[in-house]
Amino acid sequence: MDAQNNRFLEGFSPSGRDCLVSYMVQQDLAPGDYLFREGDTANGVCLVLKGQVEIVKVAGTSEKVLGCFDEGDYFGEVAVLDGYGRSTDARARVEASIATIPSAVLFEVLDKEPVALTLGLFQNVLNHLRRTNDLFVQEVVRKEKLSLVGEMASSLMHDLRNPIAGIHLASDLITMNHTDDETVHCCNNIRLQCDRVVAMAGELLEFSRGESKLDLNQTDTGAFLKQYITLNEEYFRTTGIKFSMEADPAPIEIDSMRLLRLLQNLVSNAVDALGTKSGGHIDVRARVTDGIFYLKVRDNGPGIPDAVKDRIFEPFVTHGKKGGTGLGMAIAKSVVKSHRGTIAFITAAGEGTEFIVRLPQNSTCDAIPED
């Protein structure tokens, strides 16, 4: 994009615009490169000539993306005008080209331009501050909700331990006295389901604290999918939906319990989306290609509504579910991220949705970069 066409330059006189362009400093960024970090001196207004730049606020070990600027946008004017330096990080989401107008040059040109132009610039700054304030309020509310979730999960963990231990012990005693295959199979399922309950409570507690502690174990795609099927056979029968599940056998290193929970979330969301639709179908596939473990869940439902498409992985975002908490997909994203992988989806109205999880095959493989 030609810098002359950037929105920031709208309203400047031809001579003022030419002056600003002549002093611009252009910089190319690779995905993940930082243009500036919080606390840096505000050396100018940044114009996006190509690509995308995200504005990031870091708090402790977590970060929040406050916004994203595309080709033709500009940012950084607030820090330039107030003189207090950068209040956030700016990072290239994809390959980007940025032109920076030095602060001193901007002030010199503004001093010669009509007052109306300066007032318009300040109006844009105020609008930016209002949007930032709204994001701040949303973040405070989100943290308060997560704090309450954490307290609830902590209480659940405390209250569940004794009854779960009792159920475990009872299933062990049954197995000792009844060694037939059916009884042993049922008792093994009882113990595994108990472990899932405890793991889900623990996962919820960790998520509320912004933590994720993996228990990686060696398994294979077939065994993982077989375990999921075994745990959900009764659930499948009650949905009235046709399921097809297939795994190309390959070794993988994962936290099985967390991946089972993730798969359960994706499948149950697909079931909810299909509702009572005749001919509903859900397809689950697991395979490994070039060191990447692919887990895909596809349905032929109505597709993801536009209202939640862009926020589907955010906490407390839900749509069309009577008992939904809005945490399932946020936790799924956290699980995938802790495995150094990615999760994405393809959706179309009336045609269905496919979620695609990509994880390193094992701990020696490279992390999966975001698309």
Residue frames as qw, qx, qy, qz and C-alpha x, y, z in Angstrom:
[[0.000, 0.887, 0.462, 0.000, 0.00, 0.00, 0.00],
 [0.348, 0.530, -0.035, 0.773, 1.17, 3.51, -0.80],
 [0.318, -0.316, -0.540, 0.712, 1.74, 5.49, 2.42],
 [0.105, -0.062, -0.129, -0.984, -0.04, 8.46, 0.82],
 [0.525, -0.297, -0.548, -0.579, -3.33, 6.50, 1.03],
 [0.361, -0.209, -0.797, 0.436, -3.19, 5.73, 4.74],
 [0.249, -0.780, -0.537, -0.201, -6.20, 7.03, 6.72],
 [0.486, -0.588, -0.228, 0.605, -3.99, 8.99, 9.09],
 [0.303, -0.124, 0.265, 0.907, -3.03, 11.40, 6.31],
 [0.032, 0.662, 0.642, 0.386, -6.63, 12.24, 5.40],
 [0.220, -0.924, -0.304, 0.072, -7.28, 15.94, 5.99],
 [0.494, -0.524, 0.189, 0.667, -3.66, 17.10, 5.78],
 [0.375, 0.831, -0.130, -0.389, -2.83, 19.68, 3.16],
 [0.882, 0.441, -0.108, 0.127, -0.84, 18.39, 0.15],
 [0.292, 0.714, -0.486, 0.411, 2.33, 20.09, 1.43],
 [0.527, -0.517, 0.527, -0.421, 1.82, 18.73, 4.96],
 [0.968, 0.047, 0.203, -0.137, 1.18, 15.24, 3.64],
 [0.734, 0.579, -0.268, 0.234, 4.28, 15.35, 1.41],
 [0.028, -0.714, 0.547, -0.436, 6.40, 16.49, 4.35],
 [0.744, -0.342, 0.462, -0.339, 5.17, 13.66, 6.58],
 [0.964, 0.259, 0.064, -0.014, 5.74, 11.06, 3.87],
 [0.524, 0.707, -0.382, 0.282, 9.25, 12.31, 3.17],
 [0.132, -0.605, 0.641, -0.455, 10.27, 11.78, 6.81],
 [0.924, -0.181, 0.062, -0.332, 8.61, 8.39, 7.25],
 [0.069, -0.511, 0.856, -0.022, 10.82, 5.52, 8.41],
 [0.861, 0.067, -0.271, -0.426, 9.75, 2.17, 6.96],
 [0.239, -0.416, 0.852, -0.210, 10.29, -1.14, 8.74],
 [0.731, 0.049, -0.559, -0.387, 9.48, -4.71, 7.69],
 [0.474, -0.373, 0.659, -0.450, 8.43, -7.22, 10.36],
 [0.381, 0.045, -0.906, -0.181, 8.27, -11.01, 10.29],
 [0.677, -0.493, -0.384, -0.389, 5.36, -12.74, 12.07],
 [0.777, -0.482, -0.322, 0.247, 5.91, -12.43, 15.83],
 [0.472, 0.192, -0.148, 0.847, 8.40, -9.53, 15.58],
 [0.217, -0.771, -0.450, 0.395, 7.78, -6.63, 17.98],
 [0.297, 0.751, 0.149, 0.570, 7.54, -3.08, 16.68],
 [0.030, -0.567, 0.423, -0.706, 7.76, -1.72, 20.22],
 [0.505, -0.281, -0.779, 0.243, 7.38, -2.91, 23.81],
 [0.384, -0.850, -0.336, -0.133, 5.53, -1.42, 26.75],
 [0.550, -0.719, 0.013, 0.424, 7.54, 1.39, 28.33],
 [0.581, 0.152, 0.324, 0.731, 9.43, 2.28, 25.13],
 [0.007, -0.467, -0.022, 0.884, 9.67, 5.93, 24.17],
 [0.533, 0.663, 0.515, -0.104, 6.92, 6.97, 21.77],
 [0.348, -0.343, 0.396, 0.778, 8.99, 7.95, 18.75],
 [0.212, 0.167, -0.434, -0.860, 6.13, 8.40, 16.30],
 [0.738, 0.233, 0.284, -0.566, 2.77, 7.40, 14.84],
 [0.307, -0.189, 0.889, 0.280, 2.78, 4.01, 13.11],
 [0.646, 0.394, -0.116, -0.644, 1.03, 3.44, 9.76],
 [0.682, -0.024, 0.729, 0.050, 0.30, -0.10, 8.56],
 [0.317, 0.534, -0.473, -0.625, 1.32, -0.38, 4.91],
 [0.666, 0.156, -0.669, -0.290, 1.00, -4.16, 4.70],
 [0.452, -0.019, -0.853, 0.260, -0.07, -7.06, 6.91],
 [0.567, -0.693, -0.320, -0.310, -1.46, -6.96, 10.45],
 [0.247, 0.334, -0.597, 0.686, -0.18, -5.71, 13.79],
 [0.586, -0.591, -0.541, -0.123, -1.73, -6.72, 17.12],
 [0.104, -0.646, 0.356, -0.667, -1.66, -4.62, 20.28],
 [0.748, -0.203, -0.622, 0.113, -0.83, -6.74, 23.32],
 [0.343, -0.720, 0.312, -0.517, -1.05, -6.04, 27.05],
 [0.647, 0.087, -0.720, 0.235, 1.05, -8.32, 29.26],
 [0.527, -0.629, 0.234, -0.522, 0.08, -8.98, 32.88],
 [0.690, -0.413, 0.585, -0.103, 2.38, -11.35, 34.72],
 [0.357, -0.182, 0.853, 0.334, 2.67, -14.55, 32.67],
 [0.420, 0.566, 0.708, 0.046, -0.48, -13.92, 30.62],
 [0.082, -0.182, 0.277, 0.940, -1.22, -11.56, 27.77],
 [0.381, 0.642, 0.597, -0.293, -4.33, -10.02, 26.25],
 [0.293, 0.196, 0.502, 0.789, -4.67, -8.95, 22.63],
 [0.103, 0.544, 0.389, -0.736, -6.47, -5.60, 22.80],
 [0.539, 0.726, 0.124, -0.408, -6.85, -5.05, 19.09],
 [0.661, 0.023, 0.555, 0.504, -5.53, -5.70, 15.61],
 [0.213, 0.769, -0.083, -0.598, -4.66, -3.13, 12.94],
 [0.761, 0.343, 0.498, 0.238, -4.82, -3.95, 9.22],
 [0.431, 0.137, 0.357, 0.817, -3.42, -2.37, 6.09],
 [0.024, -0.630, -0.350, -0.693, -4.48, 1.27, 5.95],
 [0.553, -0.777, -0.300, -0.009, -4.87, 1.60, 9.75],
 [0.308, 0.580, -0.414, 0.630, -2.63, 3.57, 12.11],
 [0.724, -0.610, -0.319, 0.040, -1.84, 3.39, 15.82],
 [0.673, -0.124, -0.229, 0.692, 0.45, 4.78, 18.50],
 [0.098, 0.639, 0.124, 0.752, -0.86, 8.35, 18.32],
 [0.577, -0.768, -0.226, -0.160, -2.03, 8.37, 21.97],
 [0.775, -0.400, -0.039, 0.488, 1.46, 7.81, 23.36],
 [0.464, 0.320, 0.157, 0.811, 2.85, 10.44, 21.00],
 [0.139, -0.721, -0.226, -0.640, 0.33, 13.06, 22.13],
 [0.637, -0.752, -0.108, -0.131, 0.51, 12.39, 25.88],
 [0.248, 0.766, -0.510, 0.303, 4.30, 11.93, 25.94],
 [0.655, -0.515, 0.467, -0.296, 4.26, 9.08, 28.47],
 [0.029, -0.390, 0.904, 0.171, 5.63, 6.35, 26.24],
 [0.548, -0.016, -0.707, -0.446, 4.13, 3.11, 25.02],
 [0.573, -0.277, 0.468, -0.613, 1.50, 1.53, 27.27],
 [0.931, 0.107, 0.291, -0.194, 1.33, -1.78, 25.36],
 [0.440, -0.272, 0.707, 0.482, 3.35, -4.03, 23.07],
 [0.647, 0.583, -0.070, -0.487, 2.88, -3.97, 19.30],
 [0.470, -0.268, 0.814, 0.209, 3.60, -7.23, 17.47],
 [0.416, 0.304, -0.561, -0.648, 3.28, -8.38, 13.86],
 [0.794, 0.046, 0.484, -0.365, 0.57, -11.05, 13.53],
 [0.847, 0.382, 0.299, 0.219, 1.66, -11.80, 9.96],
 [0.555, 0.041, 0.198, 0.807, 4.39, -10.39, 7.76],
 [0.013, 0.921, 0.366, -0.134, 3.96, -6.63, 7.96],
 [0.467, 0.299, 0.057, 0.830, 5.37, -3.36, 6.71],
 [0.269, -0.830, -0.405, 0.272, 5.16, -0.29, 8.97],
 [0.357, 0.539, 0.015, 0.763, 5.91, 3.37, 8.30],
 [0.433, -0.632, -0.440, 0.468, 6.61, 5.56, 11.33],
 [0.159, 0.821, 0.104, 0.539, 6.09, 9.33, 11.27],
 [0.471, 0.003, -0.488, 0.735, 8.57, 10.87, 13.77],
 [0.224, -0.742, -0.560, 0.293, 6.87, 12.77, 16.59],
 [0.230, -0.530, 0.028, 0.816, 8.84, 15.98, 16.07],
 [0.046, 0.041, 0.610, 0.790, 7.95, 16.10, 12.38],
 [0.147, -0.583, -0.778, -0.186, 4.26, 15.46, 13.14],
 [0.237, -0.738, -0.394, 0.494, 4.10, 18.31, 15.66],
 [0.193, -0.357, 0.268, 0.874, 5.88, 20.66, 13.29],
 [0.038, -0.233, -0.715, -0.658, 3.41, 19.90, 10.47],
 [0.207, -0.661, -0.720, 0.050, 0.36, 20.12, 12.77],
 [0.237, -0.576, -0.208, 0.754, 1.49, 23.57, 13.88],
 [0.009, 0.241, -0.402, -0.884, 1.05, 24.78, 10.27],
 [0.119, -0.323, -0.851, -0.396, -2.20, 22.95, 9.53],
 [0.405, -0.489, -0.177, -0.752, -5.74, 24.27, 10.28],
 [0.308, -0.290, 0.668, -0.612, -6.92, 23.86, 13.88],
 [0.842, 0.056, 0.026, -0.535, -9.79, 21.66, 12.65],
 [0.747, 0.317, -0.585, 0.008, -7.29, 18.96, 11.65],
 [0.152, 0.308, -0.758, 0.554, -5.76, 18.85, 15.13],
 [0.566, -0.101, 0.394, -0.717, -9.23, 18.73, 16.70],
 [0.873, 0.182, -0.263, -0.369, -10.14, 15.83, 14.41],
 [0.540, 0.336, -0.729, 0.253, -7.00, 13.99, 15.48],
 [0.143, -0.216, 0.685, -0.681, -7.91, 14.45, 19.13],
 [0.762, 0.016, 0.078, -0.642, -11.43, 13.21, 18.39],
 [0.814, 0.234, -0.523, -0.094, -9.93, 9.98, 17.03],
 [0.252, 0.311, -0.757, 0.516, -7.78, 9.68, 20.15],
 [0.464, -0.146, 0.456, -0.745, -10.86, 10.03, 22.39],
 [0.870, 0.117, -0.182, -0.443, -12.69, 7.34, 20.41],
 [0.637, 0.309, -0.681, 0.185, -9.66, 5.07, 20.78],
 [0.021, -0.271, 0.695, -0.666, -9.59, 5.68, 24.53],
 [0.700, -0.065, 0.193, -0.684, -13.30, 4.85, 24.83],
 [0.873, 0.187, -0.405, -0.196, -12.76, 1.54, 23.04],
 [0.436, 0.320, -0.724, 0.428, -9.79, 0.75, 25.27],
 [0.321, -0.243, 0.520, -0.754, -11.84, 1.61, 28.36],
 [0.852, 0.011, -0.059, -0.520, -14.58, -0.79, 27.24],
 [0.771, 0.253, -0.577, 0.088, -12.00, -3.54, 26.79],
 [0.127, 0.345, -0.684, 0.630, -10.60, -2.81, 30.25],
 [0.598, -0.165, 0.334, -0.710, -14.04, -3.10, 31.86],
 [0.905, 0.130, -0.271, -0.301, -14.69, -6.38, 30.01],
 [0.580, 0.332, -0.673, 0.317, -11.35, -7.73, 31.22],
 [0.179, -0.307, 0.607, -0.711, -12.10, -6.80, 34.85],
 [0.793, -0.043, 0.135, -0.592, -15.48, -8.55, 34.65],
 [0.843, 0.261, -0.464, -0.082, -13.88, -11.60, 33.03],
 [0.333, 0.353, -0.728, 0.484, -11.26, -11.84, 35.78],
 [0.447, -0.222, 0.481, -0.720, -13.92, -11.57, 38.48],
 [0.895, 0.084, -0.100, -0.426, -15.88, -14.38, 36.83],
 [0.719, 0.328, -0.592, 0.155, -12.75, -16.54, 36.57],
 [0.022, -0.382, 0.674, -0.632, -12.01, -15.87, 40.23],
 [0.708, -0.106, 0.310, -0.625, -15.46, -17.19, 41.16],
 [0.895, 0.247, -0.323, -0.182, -14.95, -20.20, 38.89],
 [0.430, 0.433, -0.696, 0.379, -11.63, -20.86, 40.61],
 [0.340, -0.290, 0.600, -0.664, -13.21, -20.76, 44.05],
 [0.866, 0.057, 0.079, -0.490, -15.94, -23.16, 42.90],
 [0.801, 0.361, -0.477, 0.010, -13.40, -25.55, 41.32],
 [0.150, 0.439, -0.725, 0.510, -11.24, -25.51, 44.45],
 [0.586, -0.168, 0.473, -0.636, -14.27, -26.39, 46.58],
 [0.905, 0.218, -0.151, -0.332, -15.23, -29.16, 44.14],
 [0.567, 0.444, -0.663, 0.205, -11.74, -30.64, 44.26],
 [0.139, -0.341, 0.707, -0.605, -11.88, -30.70, 48.06],
 [0.696, -0.012, 0.369, -0.616, -15.36, -32.23, 48.23],
 [0.838, 0.332, -0.291, -0.321, -14.86, -34.80, 45.48],
 [0.227, 0.539, -0.801, 0.127, -11.75, -36.53, 46.74],
 [0.369, -0.177, 0.814, -0.412, -13.33, -38.71, 49.45],
 [0.784, 0.293, 0.351, -0.420, -16.38, -39.96, 47.51],
 [0.653, 0.613, -0.403, -0.188, -14.27, -40.58, 44.39],
 [0.054, 0.477, -0.855, 0.199, -11.72, -42.51, 46.47],
 [0.582, -0.008, 0.678, -0.449, -14.60, -44.58, 47.89],
 [0.809, 0.469, 0.038, -0.353, -15.91, -45.41, 44.40],
 [0.412, 0.630, -0.658, -0.019, -12.39, -46.37, 43.32],
 [0.208, -0.329, 0.863, -0.323, -11.99, -48.68, 46.30],
 [0.726, 0.183, 0.479, -0.458, -15.40, -50.29, 45.72],
 [0.757, 0.560, -0.220, -0.255, -14.59, -51.01, 42.06],
 [0.205, 0.560, -0.794, 0.122, -11.25, -52.53, 43.10],
 [0.441, -0.142, 0.787, -0.407, -13.01, -54.83, 45.59],
 [0.803, 0.371, 0.199, -0.422, -15.57, -55.89, 42.97],
 [0.597, 0.619, -0.495, -0.127, -12.78, -56.74, 40.53],
 [0.066, -0.453, 0.854, -0.247, -11.00, -58.83, 43.17],
 [0.508, 0.049, 0.765, -0.393, -14.11, -60.95, 43.73],
 [0.715, 0.549, 0.396, -0.177, -15.48, -61.03, 40.17],
 [0.318, -0.494, 0.549, 0.595, -12.88, -61.64, 37.50],
 [0.574, 0.497, 0.624, 0.185, -15.13, -62.21, 34.50],
 [0.395, 0.171, 0.315, 0.846, -14.38, -59.99, 31.50],
 [0.091, -0.726, -0.450, -0.512, -17.62, -57.99, 31.60],
 [0.523, -0.805, -0.245, 0.138, -17.25, -57.06, 35.27],
 [0.610, -0.322, 0.120, 0.714, -13.60, -56.15, 34.89],
 [0.273, 0.399, 0.407, 0.775, -14.44, -54.00, 31.84],
 [0.253, -0.821, -0.393, -0.329, -17.22, -52.17, 33.71],
 [0.609, -0.706, -0.125, 0.340, -15.04, -51.57, 36.79],
 [0.547, -0.048, 0.223, 0.805, -12.22, -50.23, 34.64],
 [0.068, 0.601, 0.407, 0.684, -14.70, -47.79, 33.08],
 [0.456, -0.828, -0.326, -0.018, -15.92, -46.74, 36.53],
 [0.625, -0.498, 0.019, 0.600, -12.37, -45.93, 37.62],
 [0.401, 0.182, 0.350, 0.827, -11.61, -44.08, 34.38],
 [0.109, -0.750, -0.432, -0.489, -14.79, -42.01, 34.65],
 [0.550, -0.772, -0.211, 0.240, -13.90, -41.13, 38.24],
 [0.573, -0.246, 0.175, 0.762, -10.47, -39.99, 37.08],
 [0.207, 0.490, 0.439, 0.724, -12.16, -37.86, 34.40],
 [0.309, -0.859, -0.378, -0.155, -14.35, -36.13, 36.98],
 [0.586, -0.658, -0.006, 0.473, -11.33, -35.23, 39.13],
 [0.512, 0.021, 0.354, 0.782, -9.33, -34.20, 36.06],
 [0.082, 0.696, 0.461, 0.545, -12.13, -31.90, 34.84],
 [0.408, -0.885, -0.214, 0.061, -12.34, -30.16, 38.21],
 [0.625, -0.462, 0.179, 0.603, -8.56, -29.80, 38.28],
 [0.420, 0.321, 0.451, 0.719, -8.53, -28.50, 34.72],
 [0.094, -0.857, -0.385, -0.329, -11.13, -25.88, 35.61],
 [0.540, -0.786, -0.048, 0.298, -9.09, -24.79, 38.63],
 [0.596, -0.190, 0.321, 0.712, -5.89, -24.49, 36.58],
 [0.274, 0.569, 0.471, 0.616, -7.69, -22.55, 33.85],
 [0.244, -0.921, -0.286, -0.108, -9.04, -20.04, 36.35],
 [0.553, -0.715, 0.158, 0.398, -5.46, -19.50, 37.56],
 [0.428, 0.833, -0.298, -0.185, -4.00, -19.24, 34.06],
 [0.329, -0.510, 0.792, 0.070, -2.02, -22.45, 34.56],
 [0.898, 0.270, -0.170, -0.303, -1.73, -25.66, 32.57],
 [0.319, -0.538, 0.780, -0.028, 0.22, -28.66, 33.89],
 [0.785, 0.289, -0.400, -0.374, 0.42, -31.48, 31.38],
 [0.664, -0.323, 0.671, -0.071, 0.87, -35.14, 32.18],
 [0.545, 0.534, -0.494, -0.418, 2.29, -36.36, 28.88],
 [0.691, -0.175, 0.698, -0.069, 2.15, -40.07, 28.13],
 [0.085, 0.295, -0.783, -0.541, 2.97, -42.32, 25.20],
 [0.631, 0.326, 0.623, -0.327, -0.01, -43.75, 23.34],
 [0.202, 0.023, 0.689, 0.696, -1.19, -43.97, 19.74],
 [0.341, 0.016, -0.187, -0.921, -4.00, -42.46, 17.72],
 [0.565, -0.179, -0.720, -0.360, -5.99, -45.70, 17.64],
 [0.425, -0.289, -0.744, 0.427, -5.82, -46.29, 21.39],
 [0.019, 0.144, 0.249, -0.958, -6.74, -42.67, 22.09],
 [0.469, -0.033, -0.330, -0.818, -9.83, -42.78, 19.88],
 [0.567, -0.199, -0.793, -0.101, -10.82, -46.23, 21.18],
 [0.256, -0.234, -0.651, 0.675, -10.68, -44.92, 24.76],
 [0.239, 0.100, 0.041, -0.965, -12.91, -42.00, 23.81],
 [0.563, -0.093, -0.585, -0.576, -15.43, -44.32, 22.15],
 [0.484, -0.198, -0.824, 0.217, -15.48, -46.67, 25.15],
 [0.118, -0.227, -0.512, 0.820, -16.19, -43.82, 27.55],
 [0.311, 0.270, 0.039, -0.910, -19.02, -42.41, 25.44],
 [0.058, -0.127, -0.924, -0.355, -20.82, -45.42, 23.97],
 [0.002, 0.595, 0.760, -0.262, -24.02, -44.71, 25.91],
 [0.045, 0.627, 0.056, -0.776, -23.88, -41.01, 25.07],
 [0.060, 0.200, -0.672, -0.710, -23.63, -41.80, 21.36],
 [0.035, -0.335, -0.928, -0.159, -26.74, -44.00, 21.51],
 [0.007, -0.664, -0.594, 0.455, -28.88, -41.28, 23.09],
 [0.036, -0.467, 0.151, 0.870, -28.13, -38.55, 20.53],
 [0.646, 0.587, 0.458, -0.169, -29.85, -40.03, 17.48],
 [0.273, 0.855, -0.338, -0.284, -26.87, -38.84, 15.42],
 [0.955, 0.238, -0.037, 0.172, -24.68, -40.95, 13.16],
 [0.322, -0.830, 0.420, 0.174, -21.03, -41.04, 14.24],
 [0.904, 0.351, -0.124, 0.210, -18.04, -42.16, 12.21],
 [0.379, -0.843, 0.377, 0.061, -14.61, -42.37, 13.84],
 [0.913, 0.332, -0.066, 0.226, -11.36, -43.39, 12.26],
 [0.356, -0.838, 0.371, 0.183, -7.70, -43.31, 13.26],
 [0.751, 0.531, -0.366, 0.144, -4.63, -43.96, 11.15],
 [0.842, -0.485, -0.091, 0.218, -2.38, -45.82, 13.66],
 [0.471, 0.603, -0.271, 0.585, 0.63, -43.77, 14.75],
 [0.569, -0.372, -0.489, 0.547, 2.44, -43.16, 18.07],
 [0.023, -0.780, -0.077, -0.621, 1.73, -39.87, 19.85],
 [0.425, -0.161, -0.572, 0.683, 2.75, -38.22, 23.12],
 [0.244, -0.557, -0.238, -0.758, -0.14, -36.33, 24.73],
 [0.220, -0.041, 0.672, -0.706, -1.96, -35.64, 27.97],
 [0.142, -0.247, -0.894, -0.346, -4.67, -38.19, 27.21],
 [0.084, -0.580, -0.716, 0.379, -7.12, -37.04, 29.86],
 [0.058, 0.587, 0.056, -0.806, -7.03, -33.43, 28.69],
 [0.143, 0.183, -0.657, -0.718, -7.28, -34.40, 25.02],
 [0.087, -0.381, -0.918, -0.071, -10.26, -36.62, 25.82],
 [0.005, -0.658, -0.473, 0.586, -11.92, -33.64, 27.48],
 [0.078, 0.448, -0.306, -0.836, -11.14, -31.45, 24.45],
 [0.130, -0.052, -0.851, -0.506, -12.61, -34.03, 22.07],
 [0.056, -0.521, -0.822, 0.223, -15.67, -34.35, 24.29],
 [0.055, 0.613, 0.188, -0.766, -16.21, -30.59, 24.10],
 [0.136, 0.304, -0.545, -0.770, -15.91, -30.50, 20.31],
 [0.150, -0.202, -0.923, -0.291, -18.25, -33.45, 19.81],
 [0.045, -0.576, -0.719, 0.387, -20.86, -32.29, 22.34],
 [0.105, 0.534, -0.022, -0.839, -20.88, -28.83, 20.73],
 [0.182, 0.120, -0.731, -0.646, -21.47, -30.49, 17.35],
 [0.112, -0.384, -0.916, 0.029, -24.32, -32.55, 18.86],
 [0.026, 0.616, 0.443, -0.651, -25.91, -29.38, 20.27],
 [0.129, 0.411, -0.332, -0.839, -25.54, -27.63, 16.90],
 [0.172, -0.060, -0.869, -0.461, -27.24, -30.50, 15.07],
 [0.493, -0.021, 0.345, -0.798, -30.12, -30.64, 17.55],
 [0.680, 0.209, 0.649, -0.269, -32.95, -32.72, 16.15],
 [0.400, 0.593, -0.421, -0.559, -31.85, -32.34, 12.54],
 [0.940, 0.163, 0.279, -0.108, -32.65, -35.41, 10.46],
 [0.828, 0.478, -0.062, 0.286, -29.55, -36.99, 8.95],
 [0.223, -0.912, 0.332, -0.090, -27.17, -35.40, 11.46],
 [0.936, 0.151, -0.158, 0.277, -23.65, -36.74, 11.12],
 [0.275, -0.892, 0.357, 0.017, -20.41, -36.20, 13.07],
 [0.887, 0.345, -0.204, 0.228, -17.08, -37.38, 11.71],
 [0.457, -0.818, 0.343, 0.067, -13.95, -37.70, 13.89],
 [0.855, 0.425, -0.190, 0.228, -10.52, -38.39, 12.40],
 [0.492, -0.788, 0.342, 0.143, -7.09, -38.82, 14.00],
 [0.882, 0.368, 0.015, 0.296, -3.85, -39.14, 12.07],
 [0.454, -0.706, 0.243, 0.486, -0.18, -38.14, 12.06],
 [0.695, 0.634, 0.156, 0.301, 1.53, -36.51, 9.07],
 [0.471, 0.588, -0.201, 0.626, 5.09, -35.14, 9.03],
 [0.369, -0.006, -0.582, 0.725, 5.38, -35.06, 12.83],
 [0.308, -0.125, 0.140, -0.933, 2.00, -33.36, 13.33],
 [0.051, 0.307, 0.932, -0.187, -0.91, -35.03, 15.12],
 [0.294, -0.140, -0.292, -0.899, -4.19, -33.99, 13.46],
 [0.080, 0.365, 0.869, -0.324, -7.49, -34.36, 15.30],
 [0.196, -0.068, -0.341, -0.917, -10.51, -33.28, 13.27],
 [0.202, 0.424, 0.804, -0.365, -14.20, -33.08, 14.19],
 [0.137, 0.008, -0.433, -0.891, -16.66, -32.31, 11.40],
 [0.309, 0.427, 0.760, -0.380, -20.46, -32.00, 11.45],
 [0.104, 0.337, 0.624, 0.697, -23.13, -31.21, 8.88],
 [0.111, -0.663, -0.600, 0.433, -24.97, -28.74, 11.10],
 [0.204, 0.923, 0.326, 0.020, -25.97, -25.09, 10.58],
 [0.522, 0.488, -0.127, 0.688, -22.46, -23.65, 10.97],
 [0.404, -0.384, -0.424, 0.714, -21.13, -21.26, 13.62],
 [0.087, 0.914, 0.396, 0.013, -23.18, -18.03, 13.92],
 [0.418, 0.625, -0.064, 0.656, -21.45, -14.80, 12.89],
 [0.405, -0.839, 0.017, -0.364, -22.21, -13.39, 16.35],
 [0.736, -0.607, 0.298, 0.030, -19.66, -15.67, 18.02],
 [0.871, 0.428, -0.072, 0.230, -17.27, -16.60, 15.21],
 [0.375, 0.691, -0.336, 0.519, -14.54, -14.15, 16.18],
 [0.292, -0.586, 0.499, -0.568, -14.87, -14.78, 19.94],
 [0.892, -0.123, -0.341, -0.271, -15.52, -18.51, 20.09],
 [0.745, 0.046, -0.520, 0.416, -12.34, -19.25, 22.07],
 [0.036, -0.468, 0.343, -0.814, -12.89, -16.47, 24.61],
 [0.116, -0.190, -0.869, 0.442, -14.15, -17.33, 28.13],
 [0.213, 0.467, 0.584, -0.629, -17.88, -16.99, 28.82],
 [0.377, 0.328, -0.372, -0.782, -18.84, -16.82, 25.14],
 [0.297, 0.167, 0.940, -0.025, -21.74, -19.16, 24.36],
 [0.405, 0.195, -0.260, -0.855, -24.60, -19.30, 21.89],
 [0.718, 0.024, -0.428, -0.548, -27.77, -21.37, 21.72],
 [0.539, -0.023, -0.816, 0.209, -26.98, -23.67, 24.67],
 [0.543, -0.706, -0.260, -0.373, -29.36, -23.66, 27.61],
 [0.777, -0.614, -0.010, 0.139, -26.79, -24.89, 30.12],
 [0.722, 0.430, -0.108, 0.532, -23.66, -23.53, 28.47],
 [0.511, -0.732, -0.098, 0.440, -21.04, -21.80, 30.62],
 [0.396, 0.908, -0.117, 0.064, -18.96, -20.52, 27.73],
 [0.382, -0.741, 0.548, 0.073, -15.80, -22.12, 29.14],
 [0.916, 0.078, 0.389, 0.065, -15.56, -25.28, 27.04],
 [0.702, 0.638, 0.056, 0.310, -13.87, -23.80, 23.98],
 [0.051, -0.904, 0.345, -0.246, -11.69, -21.48, 26.06],
 [0.697, -0.477, 0.535, -0.030, -10.39, -24.49, 28.00],
 [0.887, 0.321, 0.285, 0.168, -9.95, -26.41, 24.74],
 [0.418, 0.850, -0.153, 0.280, -7.81, -23.56, 23.38],
 [0.350, -0.786, 0.473, -0.190, -5.76, -23.59, 26.58],
 [0.871, -0.164, 0.461, 0.042, -5.18, -27.35, 26.32],
 [0.779, 0.556, 0.141, 0.254, -4.06, -27.05, 22.71],
 [0.154, 0.909, -0.269, 0.278, -1.76, -24.12, 23.50],
 [0.561, -0.644, 0.509, -0.107, -0.14, -26.01, 26.38],
 [0.881, 0.075, 0.433, 0.175, 0.55, -28.86, 23.94],
 [0.210, -0.503, 0.419, 0.726, 2.29, -26.26, 21.70],
 [0.305, 0.312, 0.803, 0.405, -0.35, -26.73, 19.04],
 [0.210, 0.083, -0.135, -0.965, -3.13, -24.84, 17.26],
 [0.267, 0.459, 0.836, -0.138, -6.90, -25.11, 16.91],
 [0.178, 0.223, -0.262, -0.922, -8.90, -23.59, 14.07],
 [0.480, 0.400, 0.745, -0.232, -12.21, -24.12, 12.34],
 [0.069, 0.003, -0.579, -0.812, -13.84, -23.96, 8.93],
 [0.245, 0.456, 0.748, -0.416, -17.55, -23.19, 8.89],
 [0.111, -0.080, -0.488, -0.862, -20.28, -22.29, 6.41],
 [0.501, 0.093, 0.355, -0.784, -23.93, -21.45, 7.03],
 [0.847, 0.217, 0.065, -0.481, -26.12, -24.49, 6.41],
 [0.749, 0.442, -0.492, -0.025, -23.15, -26.70, 5.53],
 [0.896, -0.357, -0.210, 0.159, -21.54, -27.46, 8.87],
 [0.156, -0.900, 0.387, -0.128, -18.31, -26.92, 10.77],
 [0.912, 0.090, -0.292, 0.274, -14.95, -28.64, 10.99],
 [0.390, -0.871, 0.299, -0.025, -12.57, -28.10, 13.90],
 [0.821, 0.397, -0.309, 0.272, -8.93, -28.88, 13.20],
 [0.573, -0.776, 0.261, 0.037, -6.51, -29.48, 16.08],
 [0.743, 0.508, -0.345, 0.266, -2.80, -29.73, 15.25],
 [0.616, -0.741, 0.267, -0.021, -0.30, -30.88, 17.89],
 [0.180, 0.635, -0.751, -0.039, 3.37, -31.89, 17.78],
 [0.827, 0.002, -0.536, -0.170, 3.51, -35.70, 17.52],
 [0.781, -0.381, -0.362, 0.336, 5.77, -35.80, 20.60],
 [0.359, -0.891, -0.039, 0.276, 7.79, -33.53, 22.88],
 [0.556, -0.298, 0.399, 0.666, 10.82, -33.61, 20.54],
 [0.366, 0.560, 0.542, 0.509, 8.86, -32.12, 17.62],
 [0.129, 0.098, -0.017, 0.987, 8.73, -28.38, 16.96],
 [0.229, 0.482, 0.537, -0.654, 5.77, -26.31, 18.16],
 [0.340, 0.550, 0.665, 0.374, 3.05, -25.71, 15.56],
 [0.102, -0.122, 0.000, 0.987, 3.05, -22.07, 14.36],
 [0.359, 0.599, 0.489, -0.522, -0.22, -20.15, 14.11],
 [0.499, 0.482, 0.563, 0.449, -1.54, -19.80, 10.55]]
